[in-house]
Amino acid sequence: MPYRDDDNEVLHPKEFPEPEQDGDGLLPCPYCLAVLYEDSVRCPHCGRYLSEEDAPNRKPWWIVAGVLLCLAVVLYWIWAP
C-alpha cells in the first residue's frame, strides 16, 4: 500500500495510507481517520461534518437567550405602568 511520503521515513501520527482505489468507496475521516463511505455527510465515529456546507447553521444558545431577554425588557418597559 503506497504511503503519502514515498521516502519511507517515519510517518507522523496524523498521516495515513492513501485509500485503495479498488472501487470499495471507503475513505478515511479527515478528523479522526475512521473509515467511512465516500458519500457520507457526517463521520459516524466522531460525529463531525465533513464539509462546512453540510453542517447545520445553528446560533449559540447565549445569543438566543440574550435576544429573548432584551425583547422581554423592551416589552416590560413599554407596558409597565
HTML snippet that shows the backbone in 3Dmol.js (N, CA, C, O; Angstrom):
<script src="https://3Dmol.org/build/3Dmol-min.js"></script>
<div id="view" style="width:600px;height:400px;position:relative"></div>
<script>
const pdb = `
ATOM      1  N   MET A   1       0.846  -1.162   0.000  1.00  0.00           N
ATOM      2  CA  MET A   1       0.000   0.000   0.000  1.00  0.00           C
ATOM      3  C   MET A   1       0.899   1.233   0.000  1.00  0.00           C
ATOM      4  O   MET A   1       1.760   1.349   0.872  1.00  0.00           O
ATOM      5  N   PRO A   2       0.731   2.157  -0.943  1.00  0.00           N
ATOM      6  CA  PRO A   2       1.595   3.333  -1.011  1.00  0.00           C
ATOM      7  C   PRO A   2       1.263   4.339   0.085  1.00  0.00           C
ATOM      8  O   PRO A   2       0.095   4.545   0.415  1.00  0.00           O
ATOM      9  N   TYR A   3       2.278   4.953   0.638  1.00  0.00           N
ATOM     10  CA  TYR A   3       2.097   5.981   1.643  1.00  0.00           C
ATOM     11  C   TYR A   3       2.277   7.343   1.010  1.00  0.00           C
ATOM     12  O   TYR A   3       2.805   7.460  -0.096  1.00  0.00           O
ATOM     13  N   ARG A   4       1.839   8.367   1.710  1.00  0.00           N
ATOM     14  CA  ARG A   4       1.947   9.721   1.167  1.00  0.00           C
ATOM     15  C   ARG A   4       3.393  10.153   1.003  1.00  0.00           C
ATOM     16  O   ARG A   4       3.727  10.872   0.061  1.00  0.00           O
ATOM     17  N   ASP A   5       4.243   9.723   1.905  1.00  0.00           N
ATOM     18  CA  ASP A   5       5.664  10.049   1.730  1.00  0.00           C
ATOM     19  C   ASP A   5       6.352   8.801   1.162  1.00  0.00           C
ATOM     20  O   ASP A   5       6.357   7.742   1.790  1.00  0.00           O
ATOM     21  N   ASP A   6       6.916   8.941  -0.004  1.00  0.00           N
ATOM     22  CA  ASP A   6       7.488   7.796  -0.699  1.00  0.00           C
ATOM     23  C   ASP A   6       8.907   7.450  -0.242  1.00  0.00           C
ATOM     24  O   ASP A   6       9.469   6.446  -0.680  1.00  0.00           O
ATOM     25  N   ASP A   7       9.487   8.269   0.629  1.00  0.00           N
ATOM     26  CA  ASP A   7      10.864   8.019   1.034  1.00  0.00           C
ATOM     27  C   ASP A   7      10.963   7.101   2.262  1.00  0.00           C
ATOM     28  O   ASP A   7      12.063   6.891   2.775  1.00  0.00           O
ATOM     29  N   ASN A   8       9.854   6.558   2.737  1.00  0.00           N
ATOM     30  CA  ASN A   8       9.796   5.590   3.827  1.00  0.00           C
ATOM     31  C   ASN A   8      10.352   6.109   5.147  1.00  0.00           C
ATOM     32  O   ASN A   8      10.876   5.336   5.948  1.00  0.00           O
ATOM     33  N   GLU A   9      10.240   7.397   5.371  1.00  0.00           N
ATOM     34  CA  GLU A   9      10.607   7.938   6.677  1.00  0.00           C
ATOM     35  C   GLU A   9       9.490   7.617   7.665  1.00  0.00           C
ATOM     36  O   GLU A   9       8.432   7.115   7.284  1.00  0.00           O
ATOM     37  N   VAL A  10       9.739   7.911   8.928  1.00  0.00           N
ATOM     38  CA  VAL A  10       8.732   7.657   9.958  1.00  0.00           C
ATOM     39  C   VAL A  10       7.537   8.571   9.706  1.00  0.00           C
ATOM     40  O   VAL A  10       7.693   9.774   9.498  1.00  0.00           O
ATOM     41  N   LEU A  11       6.338   7.979   9.727  1.00  0.00           N
ATOM     42  CA  LEU A  11       5.134   8.744   9.466  1.00  0.00           C
ATOM     43  C   LEU A  11       4.694   9.510  10.701  1.00  0.00           C
ATOM     44  O   LEU A  11       4.829   9.029  11.826  1.00  0.00           O
ATOM     45  N   HIS A  12       4.176  10.691  10.484  1.00  0.00           N
ATOM     46  CA  HIS A  12       3.558  11.474  11.546  1.00  0.00           C
ATOM     47  C   HIS A  12       2.279  10.743  11.957  1.00  0.00           C
ATOM     48  O   HIS A  12       1.643  10.129  11.101  1.00  0.00           O
ATOM     49  N   PRO A  13       1.874  10.782  13.237  1.00  0.00           N
ATOM     50  CA  PRO A  13       0.681  10.038  13.662  1.00  0.00           C
ATOM     51  C   PRO A  13      -0.588  10.396  12.894  1.00  0.00           C
ATOM     52  O   PRO A  13      -1.479   9.556  12.767  1.00  0.00           O
ATOM     53  N   LYS A  14      -0.693  11.616  12.382  1.00  0.00           N
ATOM     54  CA  LYS A  14      -1.893  12.010  11.646  1.00  0.00           C
ATOM     55  C   LYS A  14      -1.840  11.614  10.173  1.00  0.00           C
ATOM     56  O   LYS A  14      -2.847  11.726   9.474  1.00  0.00           O
ATOM     57  N   GLU A  15      -0.700  11.158   9.693  1.00  0.00           N
ATOM     58  CA  GLU A  15      -0.634  10.711   8.312  1.00  0.00           C
ATOM     59  C   GLU A  15      -1.229   9.315   8.220  1.00  0.00           C
ATOM     60  O   GLU A  15      -1.218   8.553   9.187  1.00  0.00           O
ATOM     61  N   PHE A  16      -1.732   9.004   7.075  1.00  0.00           N
ATOM     62  CA  PHE A  16      -2.367   7.706   6.891  1.00  0.00           C
ATOM     63  C   PHE A  16      -2.138   7.251   5.457  1.00  0.00           C
ATOM     64  O   PHE A  16      -1.857   8.068   4.580  1.00  0.00           O
ATOM     65  N   PRO A  17      -2.255   5.978   5.221  1.00  0.00           N
ATOM     66  CA  PRO A  17      -2.073   5.480   3.855  1.00  0.00           C
ATOM     67  C   PRO A  17      -3.173   5.991   2.940  1.00  0.00           C
ATOM     68  O   PRO A  17      -4.298   6.231   3.377  1.00  0.00           O
ATOM     69  N   GLU A  18      -2.845   6.153   1.692  1.00  0.00           N
ATOM     70  CA  GLU A  18      -3.846   6.532   0.715  1.00  0.00           C
ATOM     71  C   GLU A  18      -4.874   5.406   0.602  1.00  0.00           C
ATOM     72  O   GLU A  18      -4.508   4.233   0.673  1.00  0.00           O
ATOM     73  N   PRO A  19      -6.147   5.742   0.429  1.00  0.00           N
ATOM     74  CA  PRO A  19      -7.144   4.682   0.280  1.00  0.00           C
ATOM     75  C   PRO A  19      -6.921   3.912  -1.009  1.00  0.00           C
ATOM     76  O   PRO A  19      -6.498   4.470  -2.022  1.00  0.00           O
ATOM     77  N   GLU A  20      -7.210   2.636  -0.951  1.00  0.00           N
ATOM     78  CA  GLU A  20      -7.038   1.809  -2.134  1.00  0.00           C
ATOM     79  C   GLU A  20      -8.085   2.180  -3.169  1.00  0.00           C
ATOM     80  O   GLU A  20      -9.228   2.488  -2.829  1.00  0.00           O
ATOM     81  N   GLN A  21      -7.694   2.147  -4.412  1.00  0.00           N
ATOM     82  CA  GLN A  21      -8.587   2.535  -5.490  1.00  0.00           C
ATOM     83  C   GLN A  21      -9.234   1.301  -6.127  1.00  0.00           C
ATOM     84  O   GLN A  21      -9.233   1.169  -7.351  1.00  0.00           O
ATOM     85  N   ASP A  22      -9.777   0.415  -5.325  1.00  0.00           N
ATOM     86  CA  ASP A  22     -10.397  -0.789  -5.875  1.00  0.00           C
ATOM     87  C   ASP A  22     -11.906  -0.651  -6.002  1.00  0.00           C
ATOM     88  O   ASP A  22     -12.594  -1.638  -6.266  1.00  0.00           O
ATOM     89  N   GLY A  23     -12.432   0.555  -5.820  1.00  0.00           N
ATOM     90  CA  GLY A  23     -13.851   0.786  -6.029  1.00  0.00           C
ATOM     91  C   GLY A  23     -14.722   0.466  -4.843  1.00  0.00           C
ATOM     92  O   GLY A  23     -15.939   0.363  -5.002  1.00  0.00           O
ATOM     93  N   ASP A  24     -14.155   0.300  -3.646  1.00  0.00           N
ATOM     94  CA  ASP A  24     -14.979  -0.030  -2.495  1.00  0.00           C
ATOM     95  C   ASP A  24     -15.687   1.192  -1.921  1.00  0.00           C
ATOM     96  O   ASP A  24     -16.633   1.026  -1.150  1.00  0.00           O
ATOM     97  N   GLY A  25     -15.272   2.407  -2.261  1.00  0.00           N
ATOM     98  CA  GLY A  25     -15.941   3.623  -1.817  1.00  0.00           C
ATOM     99  C   GLY A  25     -15.680   3.984  -0.377  1.00  0.00           C
ATOM    100  O   GLY A  25     -16.483   4.702   0.219  1.00  0.00           O
ATOM    101  N   LEU A  26     -14.584   3.517   0.215  1.00  0.00           N
ATOM    102  CA  LEU A  26     -14.258   3.843   1.596  1.00  0.00           C
ATOM    103  C   LEU A  26     -13.111   4.842   1.639  1.00  0.00           C
ATOM    104  O   LEU A  26     -12.132   4.723   0.902  1.00  0.00           O
ATOM    105  N   LEU A  27     -13.256   5.832   2.520  1.00  0.00           N
ATOM    106  CA  LEU A  27     -12.235   6.862   2.701  1.00  0.00           C
ATOM    107  C   LEU A  27     -12.006   7.082   4.184  1.00  0.00           C
ATOM    108  O   LEU A  27     -12.883   6.764   4.987  1.00  0.00           O
ATOM    109  N   PRO A  28     -10.851   7.618   4.576  1.00  0.00           N
ATOM    110  CA  PRO A  28     -10.638   7.957   5.985  1.00  0.00           C
ATOM    111  C   PRO A  28     -11.258   9.308   6.321  1.00  0.00           C
ATOM    112  O   PRO A  28     -11.290  10.215   5.488  1.00  0.00           O
ATOM    113  N   CYS A  29     -11.744   9.428   7.539  1.00  0.00           N
ATOM    114  CA  CYS A  29     -12.266  10.702   8.031  1.00  0.00           C
ATOM    115  C   CYS A  29     -11.096  11.677   8.180  1.00  0.00           C
ATOM    116  O   CYS A  29     -10.054  11.281   8.703  1.00  0.00           O
ATOM    117  N   PRO A  30     -11.221  12.933   7.743  1.00  0.00           N
ATOM    118  CA  PRO A  30     -10.119  13.881   7.874  1.00  0.00           C
ATOM    119  C   PRO A  30      -9.848  14.310   9.318  1.00  0.00           C
ATOM    120  O   PRO A  30      -8.802  14.898   9.590  1.00  0.00           O
ATOM    121  N   TYR A  31     -10.759  14.033  10.240  1.00  0.00           N
ATOM    122  CA  TYR A  31     -10.589  14.462  11.623  1.00  0.00           C
ATOM    123  C   TYR A  31     -10.101  13.332  12.537  1.00  0.00           C
ATOM    124  O   TYR A  31      -9.171  13.524  13.320  1.00  0.00           O
ATOM    125  N   CYS A  32     -10.733  12.147  12.435  1.00  0.00           N
ATOM    126  CA  CYS A  32     -10.379  11.057  13.357  1.00  0.00           C
ATOM    127  C   CYS A  32      -9.791   9.844  12.649  1.00  0.00           C
ATOM    128  O   CYS A  32      -9.400   8.879  13.305  1.00  0.00           O
ATOM    129  N   LEU A  33      -9.724   9.878  11.325  1.00  0.00           N
ATOM    130  CA  LEU A  33      -9.154   8.819  10.490  1.00  0.00           C
ATOM    131  C   LEU A  33      -9.938   7.513  10.530  1.00  0.00           C
ATOM    132  O   LEU A  33      -9.410   6.473  10.137  1.00  0.00           O
ATOM    133  N   ALA A  34     -11.180   7.542  10.992  1.00  0.00           N
ATOM    134  CA  ALA A  34     -12.028   6.354  10.945  1.00  0.00           C
ATOM    135  C   ALA A  34     -12.456   6.114   9.501  1.00  0.00           C
ATOM    136  O   ALA A  34     -12.482   7.046   8.697  1.00  0.00           O
ATOM    137  N   VAL A  35     -12.784   4.901   9.177  1.00  0.00           N
ATOM    138  CA  VAL A  35     -13.199   4.558   7.823  1.00  0.00           C
ATOM    139  C   VAL A  35     -14.666   4.921   7.644  1.00  0.00           C
ATOM    140  O   VAL A  35     -15.504   4.580   8.478  1.00  0.00           O
ATOM    141  N   LEU A  36     -14.973   5.617   6.546  1.00  0.00           N
ATOM    142  CA  LEU A  36     -16.342   5.967   6.240  1.00  0.00           C
ATOM    143  C   LEU A  36     -16.582   5.873   4.747  1.00  0.00           C
ATOM    144  O   LEU A  36     -15.638   5.815   3.959  1.00  0.00           O
ATOM    145  N   TYR A  37     -17.846   5.858   4.362  1.00  0.00           N
ATOM    146  CA  TYR A  37     -18.191   5.751   2.955  1.00  0.00           C
ATOM    147  C   TYR A  37     -17.913   7.058   2.227  1.00  0.00           C
ATOM    148  O   TYR A  37     -17.935   8.131   2.830  1.00  0.00           O
ATOM    149  N   GLU A  38     -17.656   6.965   0.948  1.00  0.00           N
ATOM    150  CA  GLU A  38     -17.289   8.118   0.144  1.00  0.00           C
ATOM    151  C   GLU A  38     -18.392   9.168   0.098  1.00  0.00           C
ATOM    152  O   GLU A  38     -18.092  10.361   0.065  1.00  0.00           O
ATOM    153  N   ASP A  39     -19.649   8.763   0.097  1.00  0.00           N
ATOM    154  CA  ASP A  39     -20.754   9.715   0.007  1.00  0.00           C
ATOM    155  C   ASP A  39     -21.310  10.110   1.378  1.00  0.00           C
ATOM    156  O   ASP A  39     -22.420  10.636   1.454  1.00  0.00           O
ATOM    157  N   SER A  40     -20.577   9.873   2.445  1.00  0.00           N
ATOM    158  CA  SER A  40     -21.017  10.235   3.791  1.00  0.00           C
ATOM    159  C   SER A  40     -20.999  11.748   3.964  1.00  0.00           C
ATOM    160  O   SER A  40     -20.134  12.442   3.430  1.00  0.00           O
ATOM    161  N   VAL A  41     -21.968  12.236   4.718  1.00  0.00           N
ATOM    162  CA  VAL A  41     -22.042  13.651   5.042  1.00  0.00           C
ATOM    163  C   VAL A  41     -21.400  13.903   6.403  1.00  0.00           C
ATOM    164  O   VAL A  41     -20.826  14.965   6.643  1.00  0.00           O
ATOM    165  N   ARG A  42     -21.506  12.910   7.290  1.00  0.00           N
ATOM    166  CA  ARG A  42     -21.043  13.047   8.665  1.00  0.00           C
ATOM    167  C   ARG A  42     -20.314  11.765   9.062  1.00  0.00           C
ATOM    168  O   ARG A  42     -20.714  10.671   8.665  1.00  0.00           O
ATOM    169  N   CYS A  43     -19.252  11.904   9.842  1.00  0.00           N
ATOM    170  CA  CYS A  43     -18.494  10.744  10.296  1.00  0.00           C
ATOM    171  C   CYS A  43     -19.276  10.029  11.399  1.00  0.00           C
ATOM    172  O   CYS A  43     -19.674  10.669  12.372  1.00  0.00           O
ATOM    173  N   PRO A  44     -19.505   8.718  11.270  1.00  0.00           N
ATOM    174  CA  PRO A  44     -20.242   8.011  12.317  1.00  0.00           C
ATOM    175  C   PRO A  44     -19.421   7.815  13.591  1.00  0.00           C
ATOM    176  O   PRO A  44     -19.988   7.542  14.649  1.00  0.00           O
ATOM    177  N   HIS A  45     -18.104   7.949  13.508  1.00  0.00           N
ATOM    178  CA  HIS A  45     -17.254   7.739  14.678  1.00  0.00           C
ATOM    179  C   HIS A  45     -17.138   9.000  15.533  1.00  0.00           C
ATOM    180  O   HIS A  45     -17.433   8.964  16.727  1.00  0.00           O
ATOM    181  N   CYS A  46     -16.711  10.116  14.935  1.00  0.00           N
ATOM    182  CA  CYS A  46     -16.506  11.345  15.715  1.00  0.00           C
ATOM    183  C   CYS A  46     -17.696  12.299  15.634  1.00  0.00           C
ATOM    184  O   CYS A  46     -17.804  13.210  16.454  1.00  0.00           O
ATOM    185  N   GLY A  47     -18.599  12.106  14.654  1.00  0.00           N
ATOM    186  CA  GLY A  47     -19.797  12.927  14.566  1.00  0.00           C
ATOM    187  C   GLY A  47     -19.615  14.270  13.885  1.00  0.00           C
ATOM    188  O   GLY A  47     -20.564  15.051  13.821  1.00  0.00           O
ATOM    189  N   ARG A  48     -18.429  14.563  13.376  1.00  0.00           N
ATOM    190  CA  ARG A  48     -18.194  15.855  12.727  1.00  0.00           C
ATOM    191  C   ARG A  48     -18.639  15.811  11.276  1.00  0.00           C
ATOM    192  O   ARG A  48     -18.553  14.776  10.615  1.00  0.00           O
ATOM    193  N   TYR A  49     -19.116  16.955  10.789  1.00  0.00           N
ATOM    194  CA  TYR A  49     -19.497  17.060   9.388  1.00  0.00           C
ATOM    195  C   TYR A  49     -18.239  17.182   8.541  1.00  0.00           C
ATOM    196  O   TYR A  49     -17.256  17.791   8.964  1.00  0.00           O
ATOM    197  N   LEU A  50     -18.269  16.609   7.358  1.00  0.00           N
ATOM    198  CA  LEU A  50     -17.088  16.569   6.513  1.00  0.00           C
ATOM    199  C   LEU A  50     -16.894  17.846   5.718  1.00  0.00           C
ATOM    200  O   LEU A  50     -15.807  18.070   5.185  1.00  0.00           O
ATOM    201  N   SER A  51     -17.918  18.697   5.618  1.00  0.00           N
ATOM    202  CA  SER A  51     -17.763  19.980   4.940  1.00  0.00           C
ATOM    203  C   SER A  51     -18.617  21.026   5.651  1.00  0.00           C
ATOM    204  O   SER A  51     -19.585  20.692   6.335  1.00  0.00           O
ATOM    205  N   GLU A  52     -18.252  22.280   5.483  1.00  0.00           N
ATOM    206  CA  GLU A  52     -18.993  23.375   6.103  1.00  0.00           C
ATOM    207  C   GLU A  52     -20.395  23.500   5.514  1.00  0.00           C
ATOM    208  O   GLU A  52     -21.320  23.911   6.215  1.00  0.00           O
ATOM    209  N   GLU A  53     -20.571  23.155   4.241  1.00  0.00           N
ATOM    210  CA  GLU A  53     -21.873  23.268   3.597  1.00  0.00           C
ATOM    211  C   GLU A  53     -22.877  22.284   4.182  1.00  0.00           C
ATOM    212  O   GLU A  53     -24.074  22.567   4.212  1.00  0.00           O
ATOM    213  N   ASP A  54     -22.405  21.134   4.647  1.00  0.00           N
ATOM    214  CA  ASP A  54     -23.298  20.115   5.187  1.00  0.00           C
ATOM    215  C   ASP A  54     -23.661  20.365   6.645  1.00  0.00           C
ATOM    216  O   ASP A  54     -24.673  19.851   7.124  1.00  0.00           O
ATOM    217  N   ALA A  55     -22.868  21.130   7.345  1.00  0.00           N
ATOM    218  CA  ALA A  55     -23.106  21.372   8.768  1.00  0.00           C
ATOM    219  C   ALA A  55     -24.327  22.279   8.947  1.00  0.00           C
ATOM    220  O   ALA A  55     -24.510  23.227   8.183  1.00  0.00           O
ATOM    221  N   PRO A  56     -25.162  21.995   9.952  1.00  0.00           N
ATOM    222  CA  PRO A  56     -26.323  22.855  10.183  1.00  0.00           C
ATOM    223  C   PRO A  56     -25.885  24.223  10.699  1.00  0.00           C
ATOM    224  O   PRO A  56     -24.894  24.346  11.419  1.00  0.00           O
ATOM    225  N   ASN A  57     -26.631  25.228  10.322  1.00  0.00           N
ATOM    226  CA  ASN A  57     -26.335  26.595  10.741  1.00  0.00           C
ATOM    227  C   ASN A  57     -27.103  26.876  12.027  1.00  0.00           C
ATOM    228  O   ASN A  57     -28.293  27.186  11.993  1.00  0.00           O
ATOM    229  N   ARG A  58     -26.415  26.764  13.160  1.00  0.00           N
ATOM    230  CA  ARG A  58     -27.060  26.975  14.448  1.00  0.00           C
ATOM    231  C   ARG A  58     -26.432  28.168  15.141  1.00  0.00           C
ATOM    232  O   ARG A  58     -25.228  28.405  15.040  1.00  0.00           O
ATOM    233  N   LYS A  59     -27.256  28.903  15.838  1.00  0.00           N
ATOM    234  CA  LYS A  59     -26.789  30.029  16.640  1.00  0.00           C
ATOM    235  C   LYS A  59     -26.451  29.519  18.036  1.00  0.00           C
ATOM    236  O   LYS A  59     -27.104  28.602  18.534  1.00  0.00           O
ATOM    237  N   PRO A  60     -25.438  30.104  18.671  1.00  0.00           N
ATOM    238  CA  PRO A  60     -25.128  29.721  20.052  1.00  0.00           C
ATOM    239  C   PRO A  60     -26.314  30.038  20.969  1.00  0.00           C
ATOM    240  O   PRO A  60     -27.045  31.000  20.733  1.00  0.00           O
ATOM    241  N   TRP A  61     -26.499  29.241  21.995  1.00  0.00           N
ATOM    242  CA  TRP A  61     -27.645  29.395  22.887  1.00  0.00           C
ATOM    243  C   TRP A  61     -27.638  30.735  23.605  1.00  0.00           C
ATOM    244  O   TRP A  61     -28.704  31.277  23.898  1.00  0.00           O
ATOM    245  N   TRP A  62     -26.466  31.279  23.894  1.00  0.00           N
ATOM    246  CA  TRP A  62     -26.415  32.515  24.652  1.00  0.00           C
ATOM    247  C   TRP A  62     -26.860  33.712  23.811  1.00  0.00           C
ATOM    248  O   TRP A  62     -27.332  34.705  24.364  1.00  0.00           O
ATOM    249  N   ILE A  63     -26.719  33.637  22.495  1.00  0.00           N
ATOM    250  CA  ILE A  63     -27.223  34.717  21.642  1.00  0.00           C
ATOM    251  C   ILE A  63     -28.746  34.692  21.630  1.00  0.00           C
ATOM    252  O   ILE A  63     -29.385  35.738  21.741  1.00  0.00           O
ATOM    253  N   VAL A  64     -29.328  33.509  21.497  1.00  0.00           N
ATOM    254  CA  VAL A  64     -30.780  33.383  21.506  1.00  0.00           C
ATOM    255  C   VAL A  64     -31.335  33.836  22.852  1.00  0.00           C
ATOM    256  O   VAL A  64     -32.333  34.555  22.896  1.00  0.00           O
ATOM    257  N   ALA A  65     -30.705  33.429  23.947  1.00  0.00           N
ATOM    258  CA  ALA A  65     -31.164  33.834  25.281  1.00  0.00           C
ATOM    259  C   ALA A  65     -31.036  35.348  25.467  1.00  0.00           C
ATOM    260  O   ALA A  65     -31.915  35.966  26.067  1.00  0.00           O
ATOM    261  N   GLY A  66     -29.960  35.952  24.966  1.00  0.00           N
ATOM    262  CA  GLY A  66     -29.777  37.404  25.077  1.00  0.00           C
ATOM    263  C   GLY A  66     -30.822  38.176  24.301  1.00  0.00           C
ATOM    264  O   GLY A  66     -31.325  39.192  24.781  1.00  0.00           O
ATOM    265  N   VAL A  67     -31.155  37.711  23.111  1.00  0.00           N
ATOM    266  CA  VAL A  67     -32.181  38.377  22.308  1.00  0.00           C
ATOM    267  C   VAL A  67     -33.537  38.278  23.003  1.00  0.00           C
ATOM    268  O   VAL A  67     -34.274  39.262  23.058  1.00  0.00           O
ATOM    269  N   LEU A  68     -33.873  37.108  23.529  1.00  0.00           N
ATOM    270  CA  LEU A  68     -35.141  36.953  24.238  1.00  0.00           C
ATOM    271  C   LEU A  68     -35.198  37.820  25.497  1.00  0.00           C
ATOM    272  O   LEU A  68     -36.246  38.386  25.809  1.00  0.00           O
ATOM    273  N   LEU A  69     -34.106  37.928  26.206  1.00  0.00           N
ATOM    274  CA  LEU A  69     -34.059  38.771  27.397  1.00  0.00           C
ATOM    275  C   LEU A  69     -34.233  40.241  27.031  1.00  0.00           C
ATOM    276  O   LEU A  69     -34.968  40.963  27.705  1.00  0.00           O
ATOM    277  N   CYS A  70     -33.571  40.684  25.982  1.00  0.00           N
ATOM    278  CA  CYS A  70     -33.727  42.079  25.529  1.00  0.00           C
ATOM    279  C   CYS A  70     -35.157  42.352  25.086  1.00  0.00           C
ATOM    280  O   CYS A  70     -35.700  43.418  25.378  1.00  0.00           O
ATOM    281  N   LEU A  71     -35.763  41.421  24.398  1.00  0.00           N
ATOM    282  CA  LEU A  71     -37.150  41.571  23.979  1.00  0.00           C
ATOM    283  C   LEU A  71     -38.074  41.664  25.185  1.00  0.00           C
ATOM    284  O   LEU A  71     -39.002  42.472  25.190  1.00  0.00           O
ATOM    285  N   ALA A  72     -37.833  40.847  26.207  1.00  0.00           N
ATOM    286  CA  ALA A  72     -38.650  40.887  27.424  1.00  0.00           C
ATOM    287  C   ALA A  72     -38.493  42.225  28.139  1.00  0.00           C
ATOM    288  O   ALA A  72     -39.479  42.766  28.639  1.00  0.00           O
ATOM    289  N   VAL A  73     -37.287  42.768  28.199  1.00  0.00           N
ATOM    290  CA  VAL A  73     -37.054  44.060  28.848  1.00  0.00           C
ATOM    291  C   VAL A  73     -37.767  45.169  28.081  1.00  0.00           C
ATOM    292  O   VAL A  73     -38.382  46.036  28.702  1.00  0.00           O
ATOM    293  N   VAL A  74     -37.704  45.165  26.755  1.00  0.00           N
ATOM    294  CA  VAL A  74     -38.377  46.190  25.957  1.00  0.00           C
ATOM    295  C   VAL A  74     -39.885  46.095  26.133  1.00  0.00           C
ATOM    296  O   VAL A  74     -40.549  47.121  26.288  1.00  0.00           O
ATOM    297  N   LEU A  75     -40.441  44.889  26.112  1.00  0.00           N
ATOM    298  CA  LEU A  75     -41.881  44.741  26.311  1.00  0.00           C
ATOM    299  C   LEU A  75     -42.303  45.182  27.712  1.00  0.00           C
ATOM    300  O   LEU A  75     -43.358  45.798  27.866  1.00  0.00           O
ATOM    301  N   TYR A  76     -41.515  44.885  28.716  1.00  0.00           N
ATOM    302  CA  TYR A  76     -41.811  45.323  30.076  1.00  0.00           C
ATOM    303  C   TYR A  76     -41.754  46.849  30.163  1.00  0.00           C
ATOM    304  O   TYR A  76     -42.585  47.462  30.833  1.00  0.00           O
ATOM    305  N   TRP A  77     -40.794  47.455  29.502  1.00  0.00           N
ATOM    306  CA  TRP A  77     -40.629  48.913  29.514  1.00  0.00           C
ATOM    307  C   TRP A  77     -41.815  49.597  28.834  1.00  0.00           C
ATOM    308  O   TRP A  77     -42.257  50.660  29.272  1.00  0.00           O
ATOM    309  N   ILE A  78     -42.331  48.983  27.759  1.00  0.00           N
ATOM    310  CA  ILE A  78     -43.465  49.567  27.047  1.00  0.00           C
ATOM    311  C   ILE A  78     -44.763  49.446  27.853  1.00  0.00           C
ATOM    312  O   ILE A  78     -45.529  50.407  27.925  1.00  0.00           O
ATOM    313  N   TRP A  79     -45.018  48.291  28.453  1.00  0.00           N
ATOM    314  CA  TRP A  79     -46.281  48.041  29.127  1.00  0.00           C
ATOM    315  C   TRP A  79     -46.250  48.284  30.628  1.00  0.00           C
ATOM    316  O   TRP A  79     -47.272  48.097  31.288  1.00  0.00           O
ATOM    317  N   ALA A  80     -45.138  48.687  31.183  1.00  0.00           N
ATOM    318  CA  ALA A  80     -45.070  48.925  32.635  1.00  0.00           C
ATOM    319  C   ALA A  80     -45.821  50.209  32.980  1.00  0.00           C
ATOM    320  O   ALA A  80     -45.756  51.184  32.232  1.00  0.00           O
ATOM    321  N   PRO A  81     -46.529  50.216  34.101  1.00  0.00           N
ATOM    322  CA  PRO A  81     -47.295  51.422  34.486  1.00  0.00           C
ATOM    323  C   PRO A  81     -46.416  52.567  34.918  1.00  0.00           C
ATOM    324  O   PRO A  81     -46.920  53.635  35.266  1.00  0.00           O
TER     325      PRO A  81
END
`;
const viewer = $3Dmol.createViewer("view");
viewer.addModel(pdb, "pdb");
viewer.setStyle({}, {cartoon: {color: "spectrum"}});
viewer.zoomTo();
viewer.render();
</script>
